Amino acid sequence: MSRSPSLPERPHRDIDPDLPDDERLEALRDHFEDIVDVHEQLTDQLDEAEQRREQLREKVDRVERENETLKSSSLYIATVEDVMADDEVVVKQHGNNQEVLTEVSPRVADRVEPGDRVAVNDSFAIQTVLDAETDARAQSMEITAKPEVGYEDIGGIDEQVREVREAVEQPLSEPEVFDEVGIEPPSGVLLYGPPGTGKTMLAKAVANKTDATFIKMAGSELVRKFIGEGSRLVRDLFEMAREREPAIIFIDEIDAIATTRSESKTSGDAEVQRTMMQLLSEMDGFEARGEIRIIAATNRFDMLDRAILRPGRFDRLIEVPEPDRDGREQILEIHTRDMNIADGVDFDAIADETEGYSGADIESLATEAGMFAIRNERNEVTHKDFVDALEKIEDDDSSDVISSAGYFYQ
Ligand SMILES: Nc1ncnc2c1ncn2[C@@H]1O[C@H](COP(=O)(O)OP(=O)(O)OP(=O)(O)O)[C@@H](O)[C@H]1O
């Protein structure tokens, strides 16, 4: 930044009033010349300041224009391959892998390095450098080498457990069975039903049973701001799975990228559509009898784009409903396994009282009952604690604590 020039010294002269007239006149003339001199210097400085102001205004206008372009036009994601002299770089665009020699906006020129992920505009000029890709990958995927959930931890959905084992576990553990019979196992399995009913648990339990890495990604994570980013994440997801075979890919909230869209085709919609197409093409590309299985889940089956349900895609649909009375009792037993339960706790009666509760709601109920025991300085949980917990939950929020009650999903 340039420093503002220092001001000229203020002219000052002591003129003795007792001097003869001609000498006083001479002194005043000198003083006047000093003043003219300073005035000229100040005028020069003012001109310079004005020029600088003009330059700054132009710069502000340019930045504002660039900002507007950045905001208004679609940007594409690319990776920098090579940085050359004269602010030129080679970038490879995600999505089509096109390599282009392009220029960098001077604003970001000194920050661009090979390997960076950048956003480019229609003419491939680099507009901005994005966060490190590793971070984006790490943030959006949950990877567990061996999840600690077993089938015995899941209550009330035995039929769904059986179906998942057949469609996901068996192709991984006994692929030869499918070979011998000469059929392809289902490509993808879609679990649908209200929230908190055990869909994620099911996927984790299969991974545990088959010693497969569990890789979870939420559909909402795949809906990205920049063009090409969602499809890139989908590619990363499958790449990650290939690196860690055997693997179970679990895409939660698949509706975020696979809903039926209205007539309006905004660029955001088109991008979501592209992400879904990338997912389908990755699924088409992998070996049905291979070591990677894919499970998706949704609470909004009604909104799904039917294209994803075609054969070869998510072609095995498994509904995971709210637990029935017996299911609720089983889930209660599972979630109280490690609790110090007093004699006389009547799970049968509690199951009757919890109509509309999901598995997750029942888990909260058990925790709440335990809290009542602690508040009363007991280490045993009594039937009354469960009754108090039920009352508290109903009082706290009769509408949304029982999240799955009346939830529309089909
Ligand atoms: N059937 C069940 N048996 C035992 N526990 C359950 C069951 N369903 C849900 N839970 C409990 O609720 C928690 C949340 O369940 P989970 O994440 O599997 O639900 P989900 O169906 O995937 O929900 P969402 O649709 O909101 O992702 C589990 O960690 C578990 O403690």
PDBQT file of the ligand as one rigid body, heavy atoms in Angstrom, charges set to zero:
ROOT
HETATM    1  N1  LIG A 501     -34.977 -51.899  15.144  1.00  0.00    +0.000 N 
HETATM    2  C1  LIG A 501     -34.173 -51.386  16.075  1.00  0.00    +0.000 A 
HETATM    3  N2  LIG A 501     -33.643 -52.159  17.035  1.00  0.00    +0.000 NA
HETATM    4  C2  LIG A 501     -32.835 -51.614  17.983  1.00  0.00    +0.000 A 
HETATM    5  N3  LIG A 501     -32.503 -50.320  18.041  1.00  0.00    +0.000 NA
HETATM    6  C3  LIG A 501     -33.002 -49.507  17.106  1.00  0.00    +0.000 A 
HETATM    7  C4  LIG A 501     -33.853 -50.006  16.062  1.00  0.00    +0.000 A 
HETATM    8  N4  LIG A 501     -34.181 -48.974  15.262  1.00  0.00    +0.000 NA
HETATM    9  C5  LIG A 501     -33.563 -47.909  15.754  1.00  0.00    +0.000 A 
HETATM   10  N5  LIG A 501     -32.848 -48.199  16.848  1.00  0.00    +0.000 N 
HETATM   11  C6  LIG A 501     -32.039 -47.258  17.670  1.00  0.00    +0.000 C 
HETATM   12  O1  LIG A 501     -32.146 -45.983  17.072  1.00  0.00    +0.000 OA
HETATM   13  C7  LIG A 501     -30.879 -45.511  16.615  1.00  0.00    +0.000 C 
HETATM   14  C8  LIG A 501     -31.044 -44.899  15.228  1.00  0.00    +0.000 C 
HETATM   15  O2  LIG A 501     -31.360 -45.926  14.302  1.00  0.00    +0.000 OA
HETATM   16  P1  LIG A 501     -30.881 -45.880  12.782  1.00  0.00    +0.000 P 
HETATM   17  O3  LIG A 501     -29.848 -44.812  12.623  1.00  0.00    +0.000 OA
HETATM   18  O4  LIG A 501     -30.528 -47.249  12.346  1.00  0.00    +0.000 OA
HETATM   19  O5  LIG A 501     -32.209 -45.400  12.115  1.00  0.00    +0.000 OA
HETATM   20  P2  LIG A 501     -32.492 -45.064  10.593  1.00  0.00    +0.000 P 
HETATM   21  O6  LIG A 501     -33.679 -45.846  10.189  1.00  0.00    +0.000 OA
HETATM   22  O7  LIG A 501     -31.258 -45.212   9.802  1.00  0.00    +0.000 OA
HETATM   23  O8  LIG A 501     -32.910 -43.544  10.752  1.00  0.00    +0.000 OA
HETATM   24  P3  LIG A 501     -32.820 -42.318   9.717  1.00  0.00    +0.000 P 
HETATM   25  O9  LIG A 501     -33.799 -42.620   8.643  1.00  0.00    +0.000 OA
HETATM   26  O10 LIG A 501     -33.240 -41.164  10.598  1.00  0.00    +0.000 OA
HETATM   27  O11 LIG A 501     -31.386 -42.269   9.267  1.00  0.00    +0.000 OA
HETATM   28  C9  LIG A 501     -29.977 -46.724  16.609  1.00  0.00    +0.000 C 
HETATM   29  O12 LIG A 501     -28.659 -46.379  16.925  1.00  0.00    +0.000 OA
HETATM   30  C10 LIG A 501     -30.573 -47.622  17.660  1.00  0.00    +0.000 C 
HETATM   31  O13 LIG A 501     -30.054 -47.329  18.911  1.00  0.00    +0.000 OA
ENDROOT
TORSDOF 0
